[in-house]
Amino acid sequence: MYLLYRSLTATVVLLGASVLTFGLVYLTPGDSAETILIQQTGHQPSQEAVESFREEEGLNEPIPVQFVDWLGSALQGDLGQSYYSNRAVTELLVQHLPATIELAVASMAVALLVAIPTGVASAVHHGSSIDAGSQLVALVGVSMPNFWLGYLLIIVFALTLDLFPVAGTGGLSHLVLPAIALGTGMAAIVMRLVRTSMLEVIDREYVDGARAKGLRGRIVVYKHALRNALIPVVTVIGLQFAFVLNGAVVIEVVFQRPGLGTLLVDAIFARDYPVVQGVVLVIAVLFVVTNFLVDLTYHYLDPRISLGGGTR
Amino acid sequence: MTLLTVDNLHTRFETNDGVVRAVDGASLTIDRGEIVGLVGESGSGKSVLARSIVGLHSPGRIVEGAIDFDGVDLTDVSASTRERYRGTDIAMVFQDPTATLNPVFDVGEQIAESLRVHDDSSGQSLLDFCHVPLVSDRSRWRRHRERAIELMDQVGIADPEDRVDAYPHELSGGMCQRAMLAIALAGDPDLLIADEPTTALDTTTQARILDQLRELAAETDTAVLVISHDFGVVADCCDRVAVMYGGEIVERGPTDRLLESPEHPYTRGLLSCLLRADDGRDRLPTIDGTVPERFDGGPGCPFASRCSYGTDDCERRDPAVRTVGPDHEVACHELEAVRADDSPAAAGSPSESTPPGRPRADPSESVTRDRARADGSRTIDARGRSGSAGGSADRGDPILEARGVTRTYDLADSAIQRAFGDSRTLRAVDGVNLAVYPGETVGLVGESASGKSTLAKLLTGLEAPSTGEVRFDGEPVGTVADRTADQLADVGVVFQNPQGSINPRQRVRETIAEPLLERGWDSECRRERVRELLDLVGLAERYGSRRPHQLSGGQLQRVAIARAIALEPRVVVFDEPVSALDVSVRAQLLNLLADLQRRLGLTYLVISHDLDVVRHVADRVAVMYLGEIVERGPAERVFDRPSHPYTAALLEAVPRIDDGTDATRLEGPIPSGVDVPSGCRFHPRCPIAEPVCETDEPDSVAVGGVDSHCHFAQQVASRGVTEDSESPRDQSPDPPDTTTR
């Protein structure tokens, strides 16, 4: 029931996203048929060529009909051809997606592994030097632009210390530096949130209740308090995923990783609209799916949030 | 055999404003299997004392004294040893069960944890407790969960097999408190500390929880320390009582002795603040002043500043502890003076405002006890007119009226859910007629979830009725959005929790002036009116510039009242106005309400689950159950001779310091308004239900001026009469049982 309800809303969101994506081509200045032909042939096309291209590509149909056509083929996995490389957009996406997902997951993992324990320690030792120290580090982490951090990491760990490869893809070692570069900003934000949230929770009566049972401090903090403190944090983590994808565009360029970011940047410069459309659509799908997962996690963390049905 | 001895304990808190001496030389003993009560107002140090015993007094520090538990001084052991005592030897139950249970774990898990701690208190592994696969010992957890079901059954949770998987928010407050009890019992403790265990609960639930505590002490030889601000609660279940003030125990002794012959002026004050069935409408005795925020900790009696017997000596020298009877000790310098004041009539309140000779119940006094009322209508009311809607000539027209008002809530919260056929609705208020006449006080009583507060919201226009209409002065009125400025000004509202209803960032002055500002008063007039209002509610002018966190609960409620009467309303609706307050503060506020009504000619609607409060203030009462009014009539009549079994059961559940009888308890929780029982809504819980109750909805029956929705109203009422004539002081007749009907 709940899954059905959520899938329905997710579908509505995706439909909205696809309308916007489709509209991209029409929002750009200039006649698209002409632009495409210029790009394909390299010279100004004749009037007849433009007309026949329009006829061929269905560009003379009313826009809603074009949209339905586009959506129909998109659902079958056909997002058109790249104007440039003449390869199917879907093929390009499949080729570039894994690198980006790898990076996103790795940087999220780095962020959470650092942020949660630090945030908890910071809250438990509220006002101590641990707290002050981690607050300072968090401030630096939040303020540092990720591409700059990326270059710093390359200079220190790749060029000087030669611990990790400078760029490109390969094994895990290629992932470490970009993941840190991308994860740091998020870690800082999440850490501060965990700290605030923990501080709020740690004075609650159920924490005293858990202590009164005779539970050890660590179990009280990590089982009883943290589980409650994570509820607001999870929302932000879901939204931060957009931040990670945005960041990936920049970081992939810095580390020359062949991911969606690189693909998107190249496509934009080349006015390769079908590819831009495809990448934007994939990012929208990823975003909707992550937030769907966040909602599920929500219910796991807080049974008071009902999955469908009544609120009482 | 003595289990716990607290000797001259001092617990202090270092704050930015200096040292707070929360516990300042308290001594206390508890024997095995004994129930001891600890009584005092908020701020007297009760909870800190309890927390010091359990070892949860952080960030406070124990600076002096000893806590001897079964031969071990707990102040003298390492933190980890202390931790081992927690849960296994000393368990604690807190005030608000819905806040003390962790909302994200089911109750089975929370009880199982406690069992696990008891099994193996030294080897707690985080991964095991987090149920990490492979690391966690699943079969042991499963066994503990099964034990949890047994424990739930033991503390009186019905259907424990189903409830073991329930989350706290799915259970009622009483059920949660039972689960807390199960958690506490899981460790098989020698000492159970219950800190205000029933303050957050309904009267009916409170009675059952107190029964449970009594049984527990008797069956398992567990010692119990019950902490409460309410003498009634403690008197109901304790063998001995200690009275605490200013971090010290000022008096202690056997419960009976303390109730019959209290010695310390503070104990006497607390006892006299209690509402009694025979109070009538008198001004209530109060204890002058309020508990200071901090005690200086110098020598002298902490109560000296509020005590009417206080002398210079009291301020200078610590009072010696004197033994005044068997096991009865009191710390007071002026005992002779206090006793000299005793006369058979005067119950001996230290307060100046106490009228000499608190009247005993005497039916002939019932009219003279009534406050003088300008229009004199009250006497007529009290003479037993039925309170059905559509009043008659001698009372004038109702000022505020609900006509066939129903409020339902859709439980499906989205269009898609509704599209899939989720059409469940909750009937919070179901076809209610209620009329409030000018100058009178109508009381509305019932358990939580009976629909009282929803009805108040409908009457004040904070919510719109689904069907039916609300009339003000004979005119149909809509919600606050539709009411005219005059109509809005004519109805004031005061809510239960002033901390929640007053903006924490505004100064008191701004809070009170807000309705004036809304009405367009200029700043000069506003200032003048705020000064007037502060004076009316008994707050000094300097409080105007304070912020809410600098005020006590009682003072904040005064601010809320001042705001409600700022625009000179004709009707004020009070939703549980004193439920969150100490008994002493409650008495002061009830006096204030009576004064305001007399001076300003106000009409009141007072909603409360506390029958004593309603009995004290109301001319007429309406008893609400599951969205319907099941009984209504003149207050004295309804409370003395209830003609609905629900009213009788509510009365029965009120803890009394003057009855030692075992009362019949209302079984089970109030059903949900989603699946309303057929026929008479009360039948599943009714002690006298017959088959007809299950099928036929009872009509209104008039019994001696009271409207009752019960098939057996006559029998219920006549049963009450016989009881009543035998003992005029006992207001709570036994509900009739099936054999006598």
Interface residues (C-beta under 8 A of the other chain):
Chain A: M1 L4 Y5 L8 T9 R204 E205 Y206 D208 G209 A210 R211 A212 K213 G214 L215 R216 R218 I219 Y222 K223 H224 R227 N228 I231 L301 D302 P303 R304 G308 G309 G310 T311 R312
Chain B: V54 L56 E83 R84 Y85 R86 G87 T88 A91 M92 F94 Q95 D96 A99 T100 L101 N102 P103 V104 F105 D106 E113 S114 V117 H118 S121 Q124 L126 F129 C130 Y167 H169 M180 I183 A184 G187 L411 A412 D413 S414 I416 Q417 F420 D422 R424 L426 S672 V674
